[in-house]
Amino acid sequence: MFQPLMALIRPAPDGEYRFLFNWAHFLVGTSAHILAGQGLNWSRKVNMWRS
């Protein structure tokens, strides 16, 4: 969902606002990893992975 938006607003590699894009990219990626981990923990709590 965020990837197309980030691609549209991405500045040139030597652009003035590239550092802001880099931070936004880092924060979105880190948030995705955290949410994925939380989703796995939640699925274990509700026994979605029955073995």
PDB file with SEQRES, HELIX, SHEET and CRYST1 records, atoms N, CA, C and O in Angstrom:
SEQRES   1 A   51  MET PHE GLN PRO LEU MET ALA LEU ILE ARG PRO ALA PRO          
SEQRES   2 A   51  ASP GLY GLU TYR ARG PHE LEU PHE ASN TRP ALA HIS PHE          
SEQRES   3 A   51  LEU VAL GLY THR SER ALA HIS ILE LEU ALA GLY GLN GLY          
SEQRES   4 A   51  LEU ASN TRP SER ARG LYS VAL ASN MET TRP ARG SER              
HELIX    1 AA1 PHE A    2  ILE A    9  1                                   8    
HELIX    2 AA2 ARG A   18  LYS A   45  1                                  28    
CRYST1    1.000    1.000    1.000  90.00  90.00  90.00 P 1           1          
ATOM      1  N   MET A   1       0.826  -1.186   0.000  1.00  0.00           N  
ATOM      2  CA  MET A   1       0.000   0.000   0.000  1.00  0.00           C  
ATOM      3  C   MET A   1       0.874   1.255   0.000  1.00  0.00           C  
ATOM      4  O   MET A   1       0.574   2.217  -0.707  1.00  0.00           O  
ATOM      5  N   PHE A   2       1.933   1.252   0.774  1.00  0.00           N  
ATOM      6  CA  PHE A   2       2.799   2.418   0.831  1.00  0.00           C  
ATOM      7  C   PHE A   2       3.823   2.449  -0.300  1.00  0.00           C  
ATOM      8  O   PHE A   2       4.322   3.515  -0.662  1.00  0.00           O  
ATOM      9  N   GLN A   3       4.135   1.278  -0.859  1.00  0.00           N  
ATOM     10  CA  GLN A   3       5.178   1.224  -1.871  1.00  0.00           C  
ATOM     11  C   GLN A   3       4.889   2.100  -3.089  1.00  0.00           C  
ATOM     12  O   GLN A   3       5.781   2.836  -3.510  1.00  0.00           O  
ATOM     13  N   PRO A   4       3.685   2.060  -3.681  1.00  0.00           N  
ATOM     14  CA  PRO A   4       3.428   2.940  -4.824  1.00  0.00           C  
ATOM     15  C   PRO A   4       3.509   4.424  -4.465  1.00  0.00           C  
ATOM     16  O   PRO A   4       4.007   5.226  -5.255  1.00  0.00           O  
ATOM     17  N   LEU A   5       3.030   4.786  -3.296  1.00  0.00           N  
ATOM     18  CA  LEU A   5       3.102   6.184  -2.863  1.00  0.00           C  
ATOM     19  C   LEU A   5       4.552   6.612  -2.666  1.00  0.00           C  
ATOM     20  O   LEU A   5       4.947   7.700  -3.086  1.00  0.00           O  
ATOM     21  N   MET A   6       5.338   5.760  -2.030  1.00  0.00           N  
ATOM     22  CA  MET A   6       6.748   6.086  -1.821  1.00  0.00           C  
ATOM     23  C   MET A   6       7.471   6.203  -3.158  1.00  0.00           C  
ATOM     24  O   MET A   6       8.352   7.050  -3.309  1.00  0.00           O  
ATOM     25  N   ALA A   7       7.117   5.375  -4.121  1.00  0.00           N  
ATOM     26  CA  ALA A   7       7.757   5.450  -5.440  1.00  0.00           C  
ATOM     27  C   ALA A   7       7.414   6.760  -6.143  1.00  0.00           C  
ATOM     28  O   ALA A   7       8.248   7.320  -6.854  1.00  0.00           O  
ATOM     29  N   LEU A   8       6.201   7.244  -5.949  1.00  0.00           N  
ATOM     30  CA  LEU A   8       5.798   8.493  -6.592  1.00  0.00           C  
ATOM     31  C   LEU A   8       6.514   9.712  -6.017  1.00  0.00           C  
ATOM     32  O   LEU A   8       6.795  10.669  -6.738  1.00  0.00           O  
ATOM     33  N   ILE A   9       6.804   9.677  -4.740  1.00  0.00           N  
ATOM     34  CA  ILE A   9       7.409  10.857  -4.103  1.00  0.00           C  
ATOM     35  C   ILE A   9       8.919  10.726  -3.929  1.00  0.00           C  
ATOM     36  O   ILE A   9       9.551  11.600  -3.335  1.00  0.00           O  
ATOM     37  N   ARG A  10       9.505   9.644  -4.440  1.00  0.00           N  
ATOM     38  CA  ARG A  10      10.947   9.434  -4.256  1.00  0.00           C  
ATOM     39  C   ARG A  10      11.750  10.484  -5.013  1.00  0.00           C  
ATOM     40  O   ARG A  10      11.570  10.655  -6.219  1.00  0.00           O  
ATOM     41  N   PRO A  11      12.629  11.184  -4.316  1.00  0.00           N  
ATOM     42  CA  PRO A  11      13.479  12.182  -4.980  1.00  0.00           C  
ATOM     43  C   PRO A  11      14.668  11.512  -5.689  1.00  0.00           C  
ATOM     44  O   PRO A  11      14.910  10.316  -5.527  1.00  0.00           O  
ATOM     45  N   ALA A  12      15.380  12.287  -6.452  1.00  0.00           N  
ATOM     46  CA  ALA A  12      16.586  11.797  -7.126  1.00  0.00           C  
ATOM     47  C   ALA A  12      17.630  11.407  -6.079  1.00  0.00           C  
ATOM     48  O   ALA A  12      17.590  11.908  -4.955  1.00  0.00           O  
ATOM     49  N   PRO A  13      18.561  10.520  -6.433  1.00  0.00           N  
ATOM     50  CA  PRO A  13      19.578  10.097  -5.457  1.00  0.00           C  
ATOM     51  C   PRO A  13      20.373  11.240  -4.838  1.00  0.00           C  
ATOM     52  O   PRO A  13      20.824  11.129  -3.698  1.00  0.00           O  
ATOM     53  N   ASP A  14      20.548  12.319  -5.560  1.00  0.00           N  
ATOM     54  CA  ASP A  14      21.275  13.458  -4.999  1.00  0.00           C  
ATOM     55  C   ASP A  14      20.347  14.634  -4.700  1.00  0.00           C  
ATOM     56  O   ASP A  14      20.791  15.777  -4.597  1.00  0.00           O  
ATOM     57  N   GLY A  15      19.051  14.338  -4.561  1.00  0.00           N  
ATOM     58  CA  GLY A  15      18.058  15.376  -4.309  1.00  0.00           C  
ATOM     59  C   GLY A  15      18.178  15.988  -2.929  1.00  0.00           C  
ATOM     60  O   GLY A  15      18.756  15.406  -2.011  1.00  0.00           O  
ATOM     61  N   GLU A  16      17.617  17.176  -2.809  1.00  0.00           N  
ATOM     62  CA  GLU A  16      17.691  17.931  -1.553  1.00  0.00           C  
ATOM     63  C   GLU A  16      16.965  17.219  -0.401  1.00  0.00           C  
ATOM     64  O   GLU A  16      17.395  17.295   0.750  1.00  0.00           O  
ATOM     65  N   TYR A  17      15.872  16.535  -0.717  1.00  0.00           N  
ATOM     66  CA  TYR A  17      15.052  15.902   0.317  1.00  0.00           C  
ATOM     67  C   TYR A  17      15.240  14.397   0.388  1.00  0.00           C  
ATOM     68  O   TYR A  17      14.402  13.699   0.959  1.00  0.00           O  
ATOM     69  N   ARG A  18      16.310  13.891  -0.173  1.00  0.00           N  
ATOM     70  CA  ARG A  18      16.552  12.446  -0.164  1.00  0.00           C  
ATOM     71  C   ARG A  18      16.675  11.902   1.252  1.00  0.00           C  
ATOM     72  O   ARG A  18      16.229  10.786   1.517  1.00  0.00           O  
ATOM     73  N   PHE A  19      17.266  12.657   2.162  1.00  0.00           N  
ATOM     74  CA  PHE A  19      17.420  12.172   3.536  1.00  0.00           C  
ATOM     75  C   PHE A  19      16.062  11.931   4.197  1.00  0.00           C  
ATOM     76  O   PHE A  19      15.917  11.003   4.993  1.00  0.00           O  
ATOM     77  N   LEU A  20      15.060  12.769   3.870  1.00  0.00           N  
ATOM     78  CA  LEU A  20      13.718  12.557   4.417  1.00  0.00           C  
ATOM     79  C   LEU A  20      13.106  11.280   3.860  1.00  0.00           C  
ATOM     80  O   LEU A  20      12.472  10.517   4.589  1.00  0.00           O  
ATOM     81  N   PHE A  21      13.297  11.054   2.574  1.00  0.00           N  
ATOM     82  CA  PHE A  21      12.794   9.836   1.962  1.00  0.00           C  
ATOM     83  C   PHE A  21      13.461   8.611   2.591  1.00  0.00           C  
ATOM     84  O   PHE A  21      12.796   7.615   2.875  1.00  0.00           O  
ATOM     85  N   ASN A  22      14.764   8.689   2.806  1.00  0.00           N  
ATOM     86  CA  ASN A  22      15.475   7.559   3.404  1.00  0.00           C  
ATOM     87  C   ASN A  22      14.937   7.240   4.796  1.00  0.00           C  
ATOM     88  O   ASN A  22      14.766   6.070   5.139  1.00  0.00           O  
ATOM     89  N   TRP A  23      14.671   8.257   5.590  1.00  0.00           N  
ATOM     90  CA  TRP A  23      14.102   8.025   6.922  1.00  0.00           C  
ATOM     91  C   TRP A  23      12.693   7.445   6.830  1.00  0.00           C  
ATOM     92  O   TRP A  23      12.350   6.521   7.568  1.00  0.00           O  
ATOM     93  N   ALA A  24      11.879   7.985   5.926  1.00  0.00           N  
ATOM     94  CA  ALA A  24      10.516   7.457   5.757  1.00  0.00           C  
ATOM     95  C   ALA A  24      10.563   6.006   5.304  1.00  0.00           C  
ATOM     96  O   ALA A  24       9.789   5.176   5.781  1.00  0.00           O  
ATOM     97  N   HIS A  25      11.463   5.705   4.391  1.00  0.00           N  
ATOM     98  CA  HIS A  25      11.611   4.341   3.897  1.00  0.00           C  
ATOM     99  C   HIS A  25      12.016   3.394   5.035  1.00  0.00           C  
ATOM    100  O   HIS A  25      11.483   2.291   5.155  1.00  0.00           O  
ATOM    101  N   PHE A  26      12.949   3.834   5.854  1.00  0.00           N  
ATOM    102  CA  PHE A  26      13.386   3.044   7.006  1.00  0.00           C  
ATOM    103  C   PHE A  26      12.233   2.810   7.985  1.00  0.00           C  
ATOM    104  O   PHE A  26      12.030   1.689   8.451  1.00  0.00           O  
ATOM    105  N   LEU A  27      11.482   3.865   8.293  1.00  0.00           N  
ATOM    106  CA  LEU A  27      10.392   3.743   9.265  1.00  0.00           C  
ATOM    107  C   LEU A  27       9.269   2.843   8.757  1.00  0.00           C  
ATOM    108  O   LEU A  27       8.720   2.053   9.525  1.00  0.00           O  
ATOM    109  N   VAL A  28       8.925   2.951   7.487  1.00  0.00           N  
ATOM    110  CA  VAL A  28       7.877   2.096   6.925  1.00  0.00           C  
ATOM    111  C   VAL A  28       8.324   0.633   6.948  1.00  0.00           C  
ATOM    112  O   VAL A  28       7.548  -0.248   7.317  1.00  0.00           O  
ATOM    113  N   GLY A  29       9.570   0.375   6.556  1.00  0.00           N  
ATOM    114  CA  GLY A  29      10.075  -0.998   6.564  1.00  0.00           C  
ATOM    115  C   GLY A  29      10.149  -1.587   7.956  1.00  0.00           C  
ATOM    116  O   GLY A  29       9.772  -2.740   8.165  1.00  0.00           O  
ATOM    117  N   THR A  30      10.630  -0.809   8.912  1.00  0.00           N  
ATOM    118  CA  THR A  30      10.723  -1.277  10.294  1.00  0.00           C  
ATOM    119  C   THR A  30       9.336  -1.538  10.872  1.00  0.00           C  
ATOM    120  O   THR A  30       9.130  -2.525  11.579  1.00  0.00           O  
ATOM    121  N   SER A  31       8.396  -0.663  10.573  1.00  0.00           N  
ATOM    122  CA  SER A  31       7.022  -0.861  11.047  1.00  0.00           C  
ATOM    123  C   SER A  31       6.422  -2.138  10.471  1.00  0.00           C  
ATOM    124  O   SER A  31       5.713  -2.861  11.170  1.00  0.00           O  
ATOM    125  N   ALA A  32       6.699  -2.417   9.215  1.00  0.00           N  
ATOM    126  CA  ALA A  32       6.195  -3.644   8.594  1.00  0.00           C  
ATOM    127  C   ALA A  32       6.759  -4.878   9.291  1.00  0.00           C  
ATOM    128  O   ALA A  32       6.032  -5.845   9.517  1.00  0.00           O  
ATOM    129  N   HIS A  33       8.032  -4.857   9.631  1.00  0.00           N  
ATOM    130  CA  HIS A  33       8.624  -5.991  10.339  1.00  0.00           C  
ATOM    131  C   HIS A  33       8.014  -6.157  11.724  1.00  0.00           C  
ATOM    132  O   HIS A  33       7.735  -7.279  12.146  1.00  0.00           O  
ATOM    133  N   ILE A  34       7.810  -5.072  12.423  1.00  0.00           N  
ATOM    134  CA  ILE A  34       7.221  -5.143  13.764  1.00  0.00           C  
ATOM    135  C   ILE A  34       5.801  -5.676  13.691  1.00  0.00           C  
ATOM    136  O   ILE A  34       5.422  -6.539  14.484  1.00  0.00           O  
ATOM    137  N   LEU A  35       5.012  -5.176  12.752  1.00  0.00           N  
ATOM    138  CA  LEU A  35       3.632  -5.647  12.612  1.00  0.00           C  
ATOM    139  C   LEU A  35       3.570  -7.116  12.209  1.00  0.00           C  
ATOM    140  O   LEU A  35       2.671  -7.837  12.642  1.00  0.00           O  
ATOM    141  N   ALA A  36       4.514  -7.568  11.388  1.00  0.00           N  
ATOM    142  CA  ALA A  36       4.552  -8.975  11.006  1.00  0.00           C  
ATOM    143  C   ALA A  36       4.832  -9.851  12.229  1.00  0.00           C  
ATOM    144  O   ALA A  36       4.205 -10.894  12.413  1.00  0.00           O  
ATOM    145  N   GLY A  37       5.770  -9.421  13.053  1.00  0.00           N  
ATOM    146  CA  GLY A  37       6.060 -10.173  14.276  1.00  0.00           C  
ATOM    147  C   GLY A  37       4.882 -10.218  15.223  1.00  0.00           C  
ATOM    148  O   GLY A  37       4.591 -11.256  15.816  1.00  0.00           O  
ATOM    149  N   GLN A  38       4.205  -9.096  15.364  1.00  0.00           N  
ATOM    150  CA  GLN A  38       3.021  -9.058  16.218  1.00  0.00           C  
ATOM    151  C   GLN A  38       1.913  -9.951  15.668  1.00  0.00           C  
ATOM    152  O   GLN A  38       1.193 -10.598  16.429  1.00  0.00           O  
ATOM    153  N   GLY A  39       1.781  -9.983  14.354  1.00  0.00           N  
ATOM    154  CA  GLY A  39       0.780 -10.854  13.738  1.00  0.00           C  
ATOM    155  C   GLY A  39       1.075 -12.321  14.004  1.00  0.00           C  
ATOM    156  O   GLY A  39       0.158 -13.103  14.256  1.00  0.00           O  
ATOM    157  N   LEU A  40       2.347 -12.703  13.948  1.00  0.00           N  
ATOM    158  CA  LEU A  40       2.709 -14.087  14.264  1.00  0.00           C  
ATOM    159  C   LEU A  40       2.425 -14.407  15.731  1.00  0.00           C  
ATOM    160  O   LEU A  40       1.905 -15.478  16.046  1.00  0.00           O  
ATOM    161  N   ASN A  41       2.764 -13.486  16.617  1.00  0.00           N  
ATOM    162  CA  ASN A  41       2.472 -13.712  18.039  1.00  0.00           C  
ATOM    163  C   ASN A  41       0.981 -13.827  18.285  1.00  0.00           C  
ATOM    164  O   ASN A  41       0.546 -14.679  19.059  1.00  0.00           O  
ATOM    165  N   TRP A  42       0.204 -12.998  17.649  1.00  0.00           N  
ATOM    166  CA  TRP A  42      -1.252 -13.046  17.807  1.00  0.00           C  
ATOM    167  C   TRP A  42      -1.802 -14.374  17.306  1.00  0.00           C  
ATOM    168  O   TRP A  42      -2.670 -14.977  17.938  1.00  0.00           O  
ATOM    169  N   SER A  43      -1.283 -14.830  16.152  1.00  0.00           N  
ATOM    170  CA  SER A  43      -1.801 -16.083  15.588  1.00  0.00           C  
ATOM    171  C   SER A  43      -1.485 -17.267  16.498  1.00  0.00           C  
ATOM    172  O   SER A  43      -2.256 -18.225  16.545  1.00  0.00           O  
ATOM    173  N   ARG A  44      -0.373 -17.219  17.216  1.00  0.00           N  
ATOM    174  CA  ARG A  44      -0.068 -18.293  18.167  1.00  0.00           C  
ATOM    175  C   ARG A  44      -1.027 -18.260  19.346  1.00  0.00           C  
ATOM    176  O   ARG A  44      -1.435 -19.306  19.851  1.00  0.00           O  
ATOM    177  N   LYS A  45      -1.381 -17.073  19.780  1.00  0.00           N  
ATOM    178  CA  LYS A  45      -2.279 -16.944  20.932  1.00  0.00           C  
ATOM    179  C   LYS A  45      -3.669 -17.472  20.626  1.00  0.00           C  
ATOM    180  O   LYS A  45      -4.330 -18.011  21.513  1.00  0.00           O  
ATOM    181  N   VAL A  46      -4.122 -17.331  19.399  1.00  0.00           N  
ATOM    182  CA  VAL A  46      -5.477 -17.780  19.057  1.00  0.00           C  
ATOM    183  C   VAL A  46      -5.458 -19.156  18.392  1.00  0.00           C  
ATOM    184  O   VAL A  46      -6.456 -19.584  17.812  1.00  0.00           O  
ATOM    185  N   ASN A  47      -4.320 -19.846  18.478  1.00  0.00           N  
ATOM    186  CA  ASN A  47      -4.162 -21.206  17.965  1.00  0.00           C  
ATOM    187  C   ASN A  47      -4.474 -21.325  16.481  1.00  0.00           C  
ATOM    188  O   ASN A  47      -5.151 -22.263  16.060  1.00  0.00           O  
ATOM    189  N   MET A  48      -3.989 -20.389  15.696  1.00  0.00           N  
ATOM    190  CA  MET A  48      -4.167 -20.522  14.255  1.00  0.00           C  
ATOM    191  C   MET A  48      -3.202 -21.554  13.684  1.00  0.00           C  
ATOM    192  O   MET A  48      -3.468 -22.133  12.631  1.00  0.00           O  
ATOM    193  N   TRP A  49      -2.096 -21.788  14.360  1.00  0.00           N  
ATOM    194  CA  TRP A  49      -1.090 -22.751  13.894  1.00  0.00           C  
ATOM    195  C   TRP A  49      -1.224 -24.012  14.731  1.00  0.00           C  
ATOM    196  O   TRP A  49      -0.461 -24.224  15.673  1.00  0.00           O  
ATOM    197  N   ARG A  50      -2.175 -24.829  14.392  1.00  0.00           N  
ATOM    198  CA  ARG A  50      -2.382 -26.067  15.160  1.00  0.00           C  
ATOM    199  C   ARG A  50      -1.479 -27.146  14.611  1.00  0.00           C  
ATOM    200  O   ARG A  50      -1.411 -27.366  13.402  1.00  0.00           O  
ATOM    201  N   SER A  51      -0.783 -27.821  15.520  1.00  0.00           N  
ATOM    202  CA  SER A  51       0.070 -28.919  15.064  1.00  0.00           C  
ATOM    203  C   SER A  51      -0.232 -30.187  15.802  1.00  0.00           C  
ATOM    204  O   SER A  51       0.394 -31.215  15.544  1.00  0.00           O  
TER     205      SER A  51                                                      
END                                                                             
